[in-house]
Amino acid sequence: MLRFILFVTLATIAAAQFSPQPSGRILEPPIPQLCAQ
């Protein structure tokens, strides 16, 4: 289950970088699990 959440998060971040969005939408706090790796 944790791997699934991690995968969805990474996919969301990757999609956010390749698609233009309002700057306020991308500014989100970093996720501890991703920073730990």
SULGI-V257270 format. One record per helix or strand. SS is the DSSP state (H for helix, E for strand). FROM is the first residue (numbers start at 1). TO is the last residue. Records with the same first field share a line. If there is no record, write none. Layout:
# SULGI-V257270
SS->FROM-TO, FROM-TO
This chain:
# SULGI-V257270
H->2-18, 23-26, 32-36
